[in-house]
Amino acid sequence: MADLTMTEALPHAFAPAADTIEIRLSRPQQLFNSLDPSPFHERDLDQDAEDYLVDSADEFPLKKPLTLIIHVPADQLPPGSGPNLGQAIHNYFEYRMNETRRRLKFFFRDGRIALMVAFVFLLVCILLRQLALAVGHGLWPEIVDEGLYIVGWVAMWRPLEIFLYDWRPIWHRYRLFAKLSRIPVVVRVT
């Protein structure tokens, strides 16, 4: 069984222990979107192939080295196309990494805008509360006061949610794509 590697191997004594993701293909074209007319090394991965690779890589810690092993029948692999297959996978995940970085950038921009709008709304609610309490005392001014207090802080909910929680899955996805854009690819002829 011959191995065509995408990257040079470190001497065995210095090589970090890497877990593997293995995929068996009947032909290399199975990895790629059949409707994409781009050259082989620039094509989009098939959605099922991408999902499999991403889900498999996500099962391992991000800092754990991985190796992708692709098994292809000898009669289906043109000579010298092993490195091209690895480069195509790297190109695709680098594209997805950059796309996710842009998404995160726009997400934070939208979060900043939402935070400014919510903060201004909170200030307006505080001013209206003061006005409601200045107008008079009793049940209705207190209801308006408490209602404005609650509504003002509820307006802050979404921006705070963005900056505290919602960015983390996108950042994780970015790091996962970055890892897959550099994963060593070994094509094994079966």
N, C-alpha and C positions, 0 to 999 in steps of 0.2 A: 504494500500500500504506500503510495507516494504522497508526500506532503508538500504543498506549495504554500509558503508563509508570506503574509503581508508585511511583517516586521521582522527584523533581525532578532534572533533569540539571544538572551544573555547567557553567559556560562551557567550551567546548571546549578553550581554552588551559590551563585548570587541571584538567581531568578526568584522573585517573590512567588509564593504559592498562589496560583490563580485557579479560581473555579471556572467551569466551562459552561457555555450554552451551546448545545448541539442542535443542528437542524439538518434533516435529510431531504434532499431534493431529487426528483427524477430528472430535472433539467434546470439550469441556472435561471432561466427566464421566470420560473415560479416566484422568485423573490420580488419581481418588479411588476408595476402596474402595466398591464398589457395595452392600455389605451394611451400611454405616454409615448409620444413619438421621438423623444430626446435620445441622444446617443447613450449607449449602455452605461457609461460611467456617470451620467447626469440624471438618470431616470429616478422617478419616485418609486419607493418600495410599495409593494402590494399592501393594502391595509391589514390583511390577516398576518402577513410577515412582520410588519411593523409592530402590531399588537403583541405578537408572540415574543419578539425580541425585547420590547419594552417591558412587558410583564415578567419575562424571565429575568431580566437584569434587575428589576425592582425587587425581586425576591432576595437579593444579596445586599449587604451593606454597601453604601456608595463608595467607601474607601477600599473595599475589597477588590483586588485585581480580578478581571474576568478575561476569558479568551473565548472567541466565537469560533466554533468548528463547524464548517459546512461540508457535508458529505454529498458528493456528486458522482454519478456514474462516469467512468472514463470516456465512454463514447459520446457523452453529452458536453464535455468540457473541452473547448478548443484550446490548443497549446498556447500557453502564456496568458490565459484569461483569468487565472487565479488571483493575481494581484489586482487586476481590474475589478474583479468582484468585490474584493475588500475595499478598494478605493471608492467604489460606488456606494457601499454601505456607509463609509466614513463621510462622503460628500452629503448623503441624504441626512444623516443625523446632525451634521454641522449646520445644514440648512434649518432643520427643526430646532436646533439649539438657538440659532440667531432669531428665528421667528418667535420663540418663547421669550427670549430676552426683550424683544420689541413689545411683546404682549405685556410683560411685567412693567416695562417703562410706561406704557400707556395706562396700565392699571393704577400705578402710583400717581400718575398725572391726574387721572379721574378721581382718585382718592383725595388728592390735595384740593381739587376744585370742590368736591363734595364737602370736605372739611371747612373750607372757607364759607360756603353757602350755609352750612349747618351752624357755624359759629356766629355768623351775622344773624341768622334766624333766632339763635339762642339769645343774643343780645336784645333783639326786638322783643322777644318774649319776656325778658327780665324787665325791660322798660315798660311794657304793657302791664306787667304784674305790679310795678310800682304805681302806675297810673290807677289801676283797679283798686289798690289799697288806699290811695290818696282820695279817691272819689267818695269812699264811705266804708263803713264797717258793717258787718252782718254776714248773712249766709251767702248771698250771691257774690259779693266781692271776694269772699274767701274761696268759693268754688272756682271763680275765674282765675284767682291767684294760683291755686293748686293745679288747675288745668293747664295754665300757661307754663308752669314750672315743669310739669310732666312732659308736655308737648315739646318744649325746648330741649330737654335732654333726650327725648326719643329721636329728635332730628339729628342728634350727634351719634346715634347708634351705628348707622351704616358707615360713616367715615372711620369710626373707631374699630369697627369690625374689619374693615379693609386693612388698616395698619397693624392690627394686632393678630389677625388670624388668616384672612383670605389670601394673602400673598404667599404663604408658606407652601401650599401645594404647587403653585406655579414655579416657585424657586426650586422645589424638589424635582419637578419635571425638567427644568433647565439643567440642573446638575446631572440628571439621568441621561439626557440627550448629549451633554458634554462628554460623559463617560463613554457612551456608545459611539461618539464621533472619533474616539481614539482607541477603541477596543482592538486588540490584536486579532486578526482574522486568519484562520488556517483553513485552507481548502484541501480536503482529503478526497482523493480519487478512490472510488470504491469499485 
